[in-house]
Amino acid sequence: MSTPAGSEPSKVELAKSKGNALRGTIAQTLADPAADSFADDDKQLLKFHGIYQQDDREKRHAEGATGKSYSMMIRLTIPGGALSAAQYLALDAIADRYANGTLRLTTRQSIQYHGVLKDNLKATIAEINRTLLSTLAACGDVQRNVMASPAPFADEAHRAVQAMSRALARELAPATGAYHEIWLDGERLELGGEEEPFYGRQYLPRKFKTGVALDIDNSIDIYTYDCGLIAVTREGRVIGYNLVAGGGLGMTHNKPDTIARMASVLGFVEPAHAVEAVRTVAAVFRDHGERSDRRHARLKYLIESWGVQKFIDEIHARVSWRLQTPATTPAPRQLDHLGLHEQGDGKWFYGVFVANGRITDAGPVRYRSALRAIARKIGADIRLTPMQSVLFIDLDAGQVRRVLDILAEHGVKTVEELSHARRWSMACPALPTCGLALTDAERQLPSVIDELEEEFKELGIQDVPLTIRMTGCPNGCARPYNADIGFVGRKPGVYHVFVGGGLGGDRLADLFAADVAVGSIPDVLRPLLTRFRADRTADESLSDFYRRITGRTERRTLLTGKESPTSALVELTVSGK
């Protein structure tokens, strides 16, 4: 375990160390009818159980408010985003019984509930577990929900990545019995005197995000993960995996020693060693990651400090095999899998766009009623996508027609009715409940997309695919730093604007303009978009164009803080205009 000489472990490390394998005093607080919230140490331990304690920050100053009004966010672990229709319907019902009447699709193929009161926590988690799902390890300093390319194509490769996501989830799941004891009234489990044979008393230094992509489908943004496997395919079969490590997008404003980083390709691993490879990366992180400064505790900082070769050498010191030269793969591309697709087994799947992942009935667009009706009337199973959408799978031709009818009845647009700007957009929840948010994202992005749609249409570039993403803080939960255009919250109504990532998901954007008021976003982007319209080559993406005119090379790390915005360095007006 790496704590620099003279440095003290962080408060979170101390809370984990004395937390009795994630128990703390959670059970006592649950049993106390006078308590409406959890103490600080327990707040950290709750994350491992899939729970964040929050309060609505806009209600703090409301008339008559006497303090914080606490509620909980609960996140599920759903490897590969795979759900049965029955599971989805049960989760939908829980939203009314215990939460705020909505479900939130995350950018990591999961579902969140918001607004759950402390007194309803135990009942909510018990009902989730009755669906054969769990919230354990959805948050906290462990391997979190394992992602996988969601498309249910019938070839061996697509099935293999889903199976691998489940295998990784089993391999690195916490072993403590605390979860069953606290939430499901289970008995204390004895595990040979050591409750966490892999994680130990202090678990990992920070979160550990993993996923399994395909060389032909980077829909999960694999290069933004702490560790991942890229399935190398030949004629629909997986012949092995390229192992990647050291990605991560979280930064801190005005802290130039914090970075976003694309994962490095470490080498090729045969299928028989793939799970062990990911486990070994996690073990190296466990033993050598930073534990005094939480800002530098992600795996990306260890790899930046050591260098890739030293990290590979450490892996080799722990295993009986060797990483081989990385396999050659196609240029990465992101697929959103929206609309109608043949699976290859005589069935179809249909992808439904959900704006910013919020499943609710709001005005003429009734996402929640539509998705519930499809699951109930058709019985279609589901895959959640990393872009906050839903795939209904294993449909026959008649069921496809019924899906389309239900969507139309509920005002839900098909992919053909979406602009490219909206189709590829994402936002995090941000205000009012996220404790880290500096401004809005989910509530703000729709109006920004409205304005950009008009701008793109006026310039005649509305048919150019591009990713647009917004977060309420620099932690980057909606992955703005590798988007074509990213907006990162600075303060209420003000954002940093990033440009230059792209649909491939394998490169980072540049800071294009700093501290932009939300109403000025179209004005700030207009010179770039105007020149793009005039000078782009055939089929050139916005990000490729931007990098060509700026002469930018593909950087794997992105510094924040005092960097000059690129727009101040490059003349973007169109000659003669």
VODOLUM-791875 format. One record per residue (C-alpha): y, z, x. Coordinates in Angstrom, 1 decimal, always signed. Each point is the difference from the previous one (the first is absolute). Layout:
REM residues N
(site (Y; Z; X))
...
END
This chain:
REM residues 577
(site (+0.0; +0.0; +0.0))
(site (+3.3; -1.0; +1.5))
(site (+2.9; +2.4; -0.2))
(site (+2.5; -0.4; +2.9))
(site (+0.3; +2.9; +2.4))
(site (+2.6; +2.4; -1.3))
(site (-0.1; -1.4; -3.5))
(site (-1.0; +1.9; -3.1))
(site (-2.2; -1.5; -2.7))
(site (+2.0; -1.2; -3.0))
(site (+0.2; +2.1; -3.2))
(site (-2.5; -2.4; -1.6))
(site (-2.5; +0.5; +2.8))
(site (+0.3; +3.7; -0.4))
(site (-0.5; -0.2; -3.7))
(site (-3.2; -2.1; +0.5))
(site (-1.3; +2.3; +2.7))
(site (+0.2; +3.1; -2.2))
(site (-0.7; -1.8; -3.3))
(site (-3.7; +0.9; -0.1))
(site (-1.3; -3.6; -0.2))
(site (+2.7; -1.0; -2.6))
(site (-0.3; +3.0; -2.2))
(site (+3.1; +2.0; +0.9))
(site (+1.2; +2.0; -3.1))
(site (-0.2; -3.0; -2.3))
(site (-2.6; +1.6; -2.4))
(site (+2.0; +3.2; -0.2))
(site (+3.2; -1.9; -0.9))
(site (-1.9; -2.1; -2.6))
(site (-1.2; +3.3; -1.6))
(site (+3.5; +1.5; -0.1))
(site (+1.7; -0.9; -3.4))
(site (+3.4; +1.1; +1.4))
(site (-0.1; -2.5; +2.8))
(site (+1.4; -3.5; -0.7))
(site (-0.4; -1.3; +3.6))
(site (-1.8; +0.5; +3.3))
(site (+1.2; +1.6; +3.2))
(site (+0.9; -2.2; +3.0))
(site (-3.4; +0.3; +1.9))
(site (-1.9; -0.8; -3.2))
(site (+2.2; -3.0; -0.7))
(site (-1.3; -1.5; +3.3))
(site (-3.6; +0.8; -0.9))
(site (+0.3; -1.4; -3.5))
(site (+0.6; -3.4; +1.5))
(site (-3.6; -0.1; +1.3))
(site (-1.0; +0.5; -3.6))
(site (+2.0; -3.0; -1.1))
(site (+3.0; +2.0; -1.3))
(site (+3.7; +0.0; +0.8))
(site (+2.3; +2.6; -1.4))
(site (+3.2; -1.6; -1.2))
(site (+3.0; +0.6; -2.2))
(site (+2.3; -2.3; -1.8))
(site (+3.1; +0.1; +2.2))
(site (+2.2; -1.4; -2.7))
(site (-0.8; +2.9; -2.2))
(site (+1.1; +2.5; +2.6))
(site (+3.6; -0.4; -0.9))
(site (-0.4; -0.7; -3.7))
(site (+1.9; +2.1; -2.5))
(site (-1.8; +3.3; -0.5))
(site (-2.3; -0.5; +3.0))
(site (-0.8; +3.3; +1.7))
(site (-2.0; -1.3; +3.0))
(site (-2.7; -2.5; +0.9))
(site (-2.3; -1.2; -2.7))
(site (-3.3; -0.5; +1.8))
(site (-2.8; -2.4; -0.9))
(site (-2.8; -1.6; +2.0))
(site (-0.9; -3.5; +1.1))
(site (-3.7; -0.6; +0.1))
(site (-1.5; -3.0; +1.9))
(site (-3.6; -1.2; -0.2))
(site (-2.3; -1.3; +2.7))
(site (-1.4; -3.4; -1.1))
(site (-1.6; -1.8; +2.9))
(site (+0.7; -3.7; -0.2))
(site (+1.9; +0.5; -3.3))
(site (-3.3; -0.4; -2.0))
(site (-0.1; +1.5; -3.5))
(site (-2.2; -0.5; -3.0))
(site (+1.6; -0.6; -3.4))
(site (-1.3; +3.4; -1.2))
(site (+1.6; +1.7; +3.0))
(site (+3.3; -1.7; -0.6))
(site (+0.1; +1.0; -3.7))
(site (-0.7; +3.6; +0.9))
(site (+2.8; +0.0; +2.6))
(site (+2.3; -1.6; -2.6))
(site (-0.7; +2.8; -2.5))
(site (+0.7; +2.7; +2.7))
(site (+3.5; -1.4; +0.4))
(site (+0.9; +1.0; -3.6))
(site (-1.9; +3.4; +0.1))
(site (+1.4; +1.3; +3.2))
(site (+2.6; -2.3; +1.7))
(site (+3.1; -1.8; -1.0))
(site (-1.7; -2.7; -2.1))
(site (-0.1; -2.6; +2.8))
(site (-2.3; -1.0; +2.9))
(site (+1.4; -1.2; +3.3))
(site (-1.9; -2.6; +2.1))
(site (+0.6; +0.7; +3.7))
(site (+0.3; -2.4; +2.9))
(site (-3.3; +1.4; +1.2))
(site (-2.3; -1.0; -2.8))
(site (+0.2; +3.4; -1.8))
(site (+1.5; +1.6; -3.1))
(site (+2.5; +2.8; -0.2))
(site (+0.9; +2.3; -2.8))
(site (+3.5; +1.5; -0.2))
(site (+1.3; +3.0; -1.9))
(site (-3.1; +2.2; -0.1))
(site (+0.8; +3.6; -0.4))
(site (-1.6; +2.7; +2.1))
(site (-1.9; +1.5; -2.9))
(site (-1.6; -3.4; -0.7))
(site (-1.1; -0.8; +3.5))
(site (-3.5; +1.4; -0.2))
(site (-0.7; -1.7; -3.3))
(site (+1.4; -3.3; +1.3))
(site (-2.1; -0.1; +3.1))
(site (-3.1; +1.1; -1.8))
(site (+0.4; -2.9; -2.4))
(site (+0.5; -2.4; +2.8))
(site (-3.2; +1.2; +1.7))
(site (-1.9; -0.5; -3.3))
(site (+0.7; -3.7; +0.4))
(site (-1.8; +0.2; +3.4))
(site (+3.3; -0.4; +1.8))
(site (+1.8; +2.5; +2.2))
(site (+3.4; +0.9; +1.4))
(site (-1.3; +1.6; +3.2))
(site (+1.5; -1.6; +3.1))
(site (+2.4; -2.2; -1.9))
(site (+2.8; +1.7; +2.0))
(site (+0.1; +2.3; +3.0))
(site (-0.9; -0.3; +3.7))
(site (-3.4; -1.7; -0.5))
(site (-1.2; -3.5; -0.6))
(site (+1.7; -1.0; -3.2))
(site (-1.1; -2.4; -2.7))
(site (-1.9; -2.8; +1.8))
(site (+1.3; -3.5; -1.0))
(site (-1.8; -3.3; -0.2))
(site (+0.7; -3.5; -1.0))
(site (-0.3; +0.2; -3.8))
(site (-1.1; -3.5; -1.1))
(site (-3.5; +0.1; -1.6))
(site (-1.2; -3.3; +1.4))
(site (-3.7; -0.2; +0.0))
(site (-0.5; -0.9; +3.6))
(site (-1.6; +2.5; +2.4))
(site (+3.3; +0.5; +2.0))
(site (+2.1; +1.3; -2.9))
(site (-2.8; +2.3; -1.2))
(site (-0.4; +1.3; +3.6))
(site (+3.6; +1.1; +0.4))
(site (-0.2; +2.0; -3.3))
(site (-3.3; +1.6; +1.2))
(site (+1.6; +0.8; +3.3))
(site (+2.9; +1.7; -1.7))
(site (-2.4; +2.3; -1.8))
(site (-2.0; +0.7; +3.2))
(site (+3.2; +1.0; +1.9))
(site (+1.1; +2.2; -2.9))
(site (-3.3; +1.9; +0.2))
(site (+0.0; +0.2; +3.7))
(site (+3.4; +1.7; +0.4))
(site (+0.2; +2.0; -3.2))
(site (+0.9; +3.7; +0.5))
(site (-3.1; +2.2; -0.2))
(site (+1.6; +3.2; -1.2))
(site (-1.2; +1.5; -3.2))
(site (+3.6; +1.1; -0.9))
(site (+0.6; -2.9; -2.4))
(site (-3.1; +0.8; -2.2))
(site (+0.6; +3.7; +0.2))
(site (+3.7; -0.2; -1.1))
(site (+0.0; -2.8; -2.5))
(site (-3.6; -0.2; -1.3))
(site (-1.0; +3.6; +0.1))
(site (-2.6; -0.7; +2.6))
(site (-1.7; +2.5; +2.2))
(site (+0.9; +0.6; +3.6))
(site (-1.9; -2.5; +2.1))
(site (-1.4; +1.0; +3.4))
(site (+0.0; -2.8; +2.6))
(site (-1.7; +1.5; +3.0))
(site (+3.0; +2.3; +0.8))
(site (+2.4; -2.9; +0.6))
(site (+1.6; -1.4; -3.2))
(site (+1.4; -3.1; +1.6))
(site (-2.4; -1.3; +2.6))
(site (+2.3; -3.0; +0.7))
(site (+3.5; +1.1; -0.8))
(site (-0.1; +3.6; +1.2))
(site (+2.4; +2.7; -1.1))
(site (+3.1; -2.1; +0.4))
(site (-1.1; -3.4; -1.3))
(site (+1.9; -3.0; +1.4))
(site (+3.5; +0.1; +1.5))
(site (+1.3; -2.1; -2.9))
(site (-1.3; -2.4; -2.7))
(site (-2.5; -2.6; +1.0))
(site (+0.1; -3.3; -2.0))
(site (-3.0; -2.3; +0.2))
(site (-1.0; -3.2; -1.6))
(site (-2.3; -3.1; +0.1))
(site (+1.5; -3.4; -0.1))
(site (-1.4; -3.5; +0.1))
(site (+1.1; -2.6; +2.6))
(site (+0.8; -2.3; -2.9))
(site (+1.8; +2.7; -2.1))
(site (+2.5; +2.5; +1.4))
(site (+1.0; +1.2; -3.5))
(site (-0.3; +3.6; +1.1))
(site (+2.6; -0.3; +2.9))
(site (-2.6; +1.1; +2.6))
(site (+2.4; +0.0; +2.9))
(site (+2.0; +2.9; -1.5))
(site (-3.0; +2.4; +0.1))
(site (-0.9; +2.7; +2.5))
(site (-3.4; -1.7; +0.2))
(site (-1.7; -2.9; -1.6))
(site (-2.8; -2.5; +0.1))
(site (+0.6; -3.8; -0.4))
(site (-3.2; -1.6; -1.2))
(site (-0.7; -3.1; +2.1))
(site (-1.7; -2.5; -2.3))
(site (-2.1; -3.1; +0.5))
(site (-1.1; -2.0; -3.0))
(site (+0.6; +2.9; -2.4))
(site (-1.8; +2.6; +2.2))
(site (+1.4; +2.9; +2.1))
(site (-1.1; -0.4; +3.6))
(site (+2.0; +3.0; +1.2))
(site (+3.4; +1.6; +0.0))
(site (+3.1; +0.0; +2.1))
(site (+1.0; +3.6; +0.4))
(site (+3.8; +0.7; -0.3))
(site (+1.9; +3.3; +0.5))
(site (+3.4; +1.4; +0.4))
(site (+1.9; -1.4; -3.0))
(site (+2.4; +2.0; -2.1))
(site (+3.4; -0.6; -1.7))
(site (+1.5; +3.5; -0.3))
(site (+3.3; +0.5; +1.9))
(site (+3.0; +2.4; -0.2))
(site (+3.6; -1.2; -0.3))
(site (+2.1; +0.6; +3.1))
(site (-3.1; +1.0; +2.0))
(site (-0.4; -3.0; +2.4))
(site (-3.2; +1.5; +1.4))
(site (-1.8; -0.5; -3.3))
(site (-1.4; -3.4; -0.6))
(site (-1.9; -2.3; -2.3))
(site (-2.8; -1.7; +1.7))
(site (-2.6; -2.7; -0.6))
(site (-3.6; +1.0; +0.8))
(site (-1.4; -1.3; +3.3))
(site (-3.3; -1.9; +0.0))
(site (-2.4; +2.0; +2.2))
(site (-3.1; -2.2; +0.0))
(site (-2.9; -1.4; -2.0))
(site (-2.7; +2.4; -1.3))
(site (-3.4; -0.9; -1.4))
(site (-0.7; +1.0; -3.6))
(site (-2.4; +2.7; +1.0))
(site (+2.7; +1.8; +2.0))
(site (+3.0; -0.5; -2.4))
(site (-0.1; +3.4; -1.7))
(site (-0.5; +1.8; +3.3))
(site (+3.0; -2.0; +1.5))
(site (+2.4; +1.3; -2.7))
(site (-1.4; +3.5; +0.3))
(site (+0.5; -0.1; +3.8))
(site (+3.6; -1.1; -0.4))
(site (+0.6; +2.9; -2.4))
(site (-1.7; +2.4; +2.5))
(site (+2.3; -1.2; +2.9))
(site (+3.0; +0.6; -2.3))
(site (-1.4; +3.4; -1.0))
(site (-0.4; +1.1; +3.6))
(site (+3.2; -1.5; +1.6))
(site (+2.5; -0.5; -2.7))
(site (+3.4; +1.8; -0.1))
(site (-0.1; +3.3; -1.9))
(site (+3.4; +1.5; +0.7))
(site (+2.4; -2.7; -1.2))
(site (-1.0; -1.5; -3.4))
(site (+2.2; -3.0; +0.6))
(site (-2.1; -1.0; +2.9))
(site (-3.4; +1.0; -1.3))
(site (-1.2; -3.3; -1.2))
(site (-2.7; -1.9; +2.0))
(site (+2.5; -2.8; +0.7))
(site (+1.9; +2.3; +2.4))
(site (-3.1; +0.9; +1.9))
(site (-0.8; -3.6; +0.5))
(site (+3.6; -0.8; +1.0))
(site (-0.1; +2.8; +2.5))
(site (-3.4; -0.7; +1.5))
(site (-0.1; -3.7; -0.3))
(site (-2.7; -2.0; -1.7))
(site (-2.4; -0.2; +3.0))
(site (+0.0; +3.8; +0.5))
(site (-0.8; +0.4; -3.6))
(site (-2.9; -2.5; +0.2))
(site (-1.3; +1.9; +3.1))
(site (+0.0; +3.2; -2.0))
(site (-2.0; -1.6; -2.8))
(site (-2.5; -1.4; +2.6))
(site (-0.4; +3.5; +1.5))
(site (-1.3; +1.3; -3.4))
(site (-2.3; -2.8; -1.2))
(site (-3.1; -1.8; +1.4))
(site (+1.3; -3.5; -0.7))
(site (+3.0; -2.0; +1.1))
(site (+2.7; -1.8; -1.9))
(site (-0.2; -3.7; +0.6))
(site (+2.7; -2.6; +0.3))
(site (+1.8; -0.3; -3.4))
(site (-1.4; -2.8; -2.1))
(site (+2.3; -2.9; -0.7))
(site (+1.2; +0.1; -3.6))
(site (+2.3; -2.1; -2.2))
(site (+3.7; +0.8; -0.2))
(site (+0.2; +3.0; -2.4))
(site (+1.1; -0.7; -3.6))
(site (+0.6; +2.3; -2.9))
(site (-1.5; -0.9; -3.4))
(site (+1.1; +1.8; -3.1))
(site (-3.0; -1.3; -2.1))
(site (+2.2; -0.2; -3.1))
(site (-1.0; -2.4; -2.8))
(site (-3.4; -1.5; -0.7))
(site (-2.7; -0.5; +2.7))
(site (-3.6; -1.0; +0.0))
(site (-2.2; +2.6; +1.7))
(site (-2.7; -2.4; +1.1))
(site (-2.7; +1.5; -2.2))
(site (+0.8; -1.6; -3.3))
(site (+2.6; +2.7; -0.9))
(site (+3.8; +0.2; +0.4))
(site (+2.5; +2.6; +0.9))
(site (+3.6; +0.3; -1.2))
(site (+2.8; +1.7; +1.9))
(site (+2.9; +1.7; -2.0))
(site (+3.3; +0.7; +1.6))
(site (+1.3; +3.5; -0.7))
(site (+3.7; +0.5; +0.9))
(site (+0.2; +2.5; +2.8))
(site (-3.4; +1.4; -1.0))
(site (+1.4; +2.0; -2.9))
(site (-2.5; -0.2; -3.0))
(site (+2.1; +0.9; -3.0))
(site (+1.2; -1.5; -3.3))
(site (+3.7; -0.6; +0.5))
(site (+1.9; -2.2; -2.4))
(site (-1.6; -3.4; -0.6))
(site (-2.4; +0.2; +3.0))
(site (-2.9; +2.3; -0.9))
(site (-2.1; +0.1; +3.1))
(site (-1.9; +3.2; -0.9))
(site (-1.0; -1.2; -3.5))
(site (-1.1; -3.4; +1.4))
(site (-2.1; +1.4; +2.8))
(site (-1.6; +2.6; -2.3))
(site (-0.8; -2.7; -2.5))
(site (-1.7; -2.3; +2.6))
(site (-2.1; +2.9; +1.3))
(site (-0.9; +1.2; -3.5))
(site (-0.6; -3.3; -1.9))
(site (-1.4; -2.1; +2.9))
(site (-1.5; +2.7; +2.2))
(site (+1.2; -1.7; +3.1))
(site (-0.4; +1.9; +3.2))
(site (+3.0; +0.3; +2.3))
(site (+1.2; -0.4; +3.6))
(site (+3.4; +1.4; +1.0))
(site (+1.9; -2.1; +2.5))
(site (+2.1; +1.2; +2.9))
(site (+3.0; -1.7; -1.7))
(site (-0.1; +2.3; -3.0))
(site (-1.8; -2.4; -2.3))
(site (-3.3; +0.0; -2.0))
(site (-2.9; -2.5; +0.2))
(site (-2.3; -0.1; -3.0))
(site (-3.4; -1.3; +1.3))
(site (-3.3; -1.5; -1.1))
(site (+1.5; -1.8; -3.0))
(site (-1.6; -2.9; -1.8))
(site (+2.1; -2.9; -1.5))
(site (+0.3; +1.7; -3.4))
(site (+1.2; +3.2; +1.6))
(site (+2.6; -1.8; +2.1))
(site (+1.5; -1.4; -3.2))
(site (+0.0; +3.5; -1.6))
(site (+1.8; +1.5; +3.1))
(site (+2.7; -2.7; -0.2))
(site (+0.4; +0.7; -3.8))
(site (+0.4; +3.8; +0.6))
(site (+2.5; -0.5; +2.8))
(site (+2.1; -2.3; -2.2))
(site (-0.2; +2.5; -2.9))
(site (+1.4; +2.7; +2.2))
(site (+2.8; -2.0; +1.7))
(site (-1.7; +0.0; +3.4))
(site (+0.8; -3.1; +2.0))
(site (-2.6; -2.1; +1.6))
(site (+0.4; -1.0; +3.7))
(site (+1.2; -3.4; -1.1))
(site (+3.0; +1.7; -1.7))
(site (+1.0; +2.0; +3.0))
(site (+2.5; -1.0; +2.7))
(site (-1.2; +0.1; +3.5))
(site (+2.5; +2.7; +0.7))
(site (-1.4; +2.3; -2.6))
(site (-3.7; -0.9; +0.5))
(site (+0.1; +1.2; +3.6))
(site (+2.2; +3.0; -0.5))
(site (-0.9; +3.7; +0.4))
(site (+1.8; +3.3; -0.1))
(site (-1.0; +3.7; +0.5))
(site (+0.7; +2.7; -2.7))
(site (+2.9; +1.6; +1.9))
(site (+2.5; +1.9; -2.1))
(site (+0.0; +2.2; -2.0))
(site (-3.2; +1.8; +1.0))
(site (-0.8; -1.0; +3.6))
(site (+1.2; +2.7; +2.3))
(site (+0.7; -2.5; +2.8))
(site (+1.9; -2.6; -2.0))
(site (+3.7; -0.6; +1.0))
(site (+0.6; -2.4; -2.9))
(site (-1.8; -2.0; -2.7))
(site (-2.6; -2.7; +0.5))
(site (-2.3; -0.4; -3.0))
(site (+2.9; +0.3; -2.4))
(site (+2.4; -2.2; +2.2))
(site (-2.1; -2.9; +1.1))
(site (-0.3; -1.8; -3.3))
(site (+3.7; -0.5; -0.3))
(site (+0.2; -1.1; +3.7))
(site (-2.8; -2.6; -0.7))
(site (+2.0; -1.2; -3.1))
(site (+3.0; -0.7; +2.3))
(site (-2.1; -1.6; +2.7))
(site (-1.8; -2.2; -2.5))
(site (+3.4; -1.4; -1.0))
(site (+1.0; -0.5; +3.6))
(site (-3.2; -1.8; +0.9))
(site (+0.2; -2.2; -3.1))
(site (+3.6; -1.0; +0.8))
(site (-1.0; -0.9; +3.5))
(site (-3.1; -1.9; -1.2))
(site (-2.4; +2.2; +2.0))
(site (-1.6; +1.8; -2.9))
(site (-3.4; -1.5; +0.8))
(site (-0.3; +1.4; +3.5))
(site (-2.6; +2.8; +0.1))
(site (+1.4; +3.2; +1.7))
(site (-0.6; +3.7; -0.1))
(site (+2.8; +2.4; -1.1))
(site (-0.5; +3.7; +0.3))
(site (+2.1; +3.1; -0.5))
(site (-0.5; +3.7; +0.9))
(site (+2.2; +3.0; -0.7))
(site (-0.3; +1.3; +3.6))
(site (-1.0; -1.2; +3.5))
(site (-3.6; +1.1; -0.4))
(site (-0.9; -3.5; -1.2))
(site (-2.6; +0.7; -2.7))
(site (+0.6; -3.4; -1.6))
(site (-0.3; -1.7; +3.4))
(site (+3.5; -1.4; +0.3))
(site (-0.1; -0.4; +3.8))
(site (-2.4; -2.9; +0.0))
(site (+1.5; -1.8; -3.1))
(site (+2.1; -3.2; +0.0))
(site (+2.8; +2.2; -1.5))
(site (-0.2; +3.8; +0.0))
(site (+2.4; +2.6; -1.3))
(site (-0.2; +3.6; +1.4))
(site (+2.0; +2.8; -1.6))
(site (+2.8; +1.6; +2.0))
(site (+1.9; +2.0; -2.6))
(site (+0.6; -0.3; -3.8))
(site (+0.5; -3.7; -0.7))
(site (+0.0; -1.1; +3.6))
(site (-2.8; -1.7; +2.0))
(site (-0.8; -1.5; +3.4))
(site (-1.0; -3.7; -0.4))
(site (-2.9; -1.3; +2.1))
(site (-1.0; -3.6; +0.4))
(site (-2.7; -1.9; +1.9))
(site (-3.4; +1.5; -0.9))
(site (-1.9; -2.4; -2.2))
(site (-3.0; -0.8; -2.2))
(site (-2.4; +0.2; +2.9))
(site (+0.6; +3.8; +0.3))
(site (-0.4; +0.0; +3.8))
(site (+3.5; +0.2; +1.3))
(site (+3.0; +2.3; -0.5))
(site (+3.4; -0.8; -1.4))
(site (+3.3; +0.5; +1.7))
(site (+2.8; +2.2; -1.1))
(site (+2.3; -2.7; -1.5))
(site (+2.8; +2.0; -1.6))
(site (+0.6; +3.8; +0.0))
(site (+1.4; +2.2; -2.8))
(site (+0.3; -2.6; -2.7))
(site (+1.1; +1.1; -3.5))
(site (-2.5; -1.2; -2.5))
(site (+2.5; -2.2; -1.8))
(site (+0.8; -1.8; +3.3))
(site (-3.6; -1.0; +0.8))
(site (+0.3; -3.6; -1.3))
(site (+3.3; -0.5; +1.9))
(site (-1.6; +1.3; +3.3))
(site (-3.0; -2.3; -0.4))
(site (+1.9; -3.1; -1.2))
(site (+0.9; -1.4; +3.5))
(site (-3.6; +0.2; +1.1))
(site (-1.3; -1.5; -3.2))
(site (+2.6; -2.7; +0.0))
(site (-0.9; -1.1; +3.5))
(site (-3.7; +0.2; -0.9))
(site (+0.5; -2.4; -2.8))
(site (+1.9; -2.4; +2.2))
(site (-2.0; +0.1; +3.3))
(site (-3.6; +1.0; -0.8))
(site (-2.8; -2.3; +1.0))
(site (-2.7; -1.1; -2.4))
(site (-2.0; +3.0; -1.4))
(site (+1.8; +2.4; +2.4))
(site (+0.0; +3.6; -1.3))
(site (+3.2; +2.1; +0.0))
(site (-1.4; +2.2; +2.8))
(site (-1.1; -2.9; +2.2))
(site (+3.5; -1.6; -0.5))
(site (+1.7; +3.3; +0.8))
(site (-2.0; +0.4; +3.2))
(site (+0.6; -3.6; +1.0))
(site (+3.8; +0.2; -0.3))
(site (+0.3; +3.4; +1.6))
(site (-2.5; -0.7; +2.8))
(site (-1.8; +3.3; -0.8))
(site (-3.4; +0.5; +1.4))
(site (-2.7; +1.9; -1.9))
(site (+0.5; +3.6; +0.7))
(site (-2.8; +2.5; -0.7))
(site (+2.4; +3.0; -0.2))
(site (+3.3; +0.5; -1.8))
(site (+2.5; +2.5; +1.1))
(site (+2.4; +1.7; -2.4))
(site (+3.2; +1.9; +0.6))
(site (+2.9; -1.6; +1.9))
(site (-1.2; -3.6; +0.2))
(site (+2.6; -2.7; -0.8))
(site (-0.9; -1.9; -3.2))
(site (-1.2; -3.5; +0.8))
(site (+2.6; -1.5; -2.3))
(site (+2.7; +1.3; +2.3))
(site (-1.6; -1.9; +2.9))
(site (-0.8; -3.4; -1.6))
(site (+2.3; -2.5; -1.7))
(site (-1.6; -0.7; -3.3))
(site (+2.6; -2.1; -1.8))
(site (-0.8; -3.6; -0.5))
(site (+2.0; -2.4; +2.1))
(site (+2.6; -1.8; -2.1))
(site (-0.5; +2.1; -3.1))
END
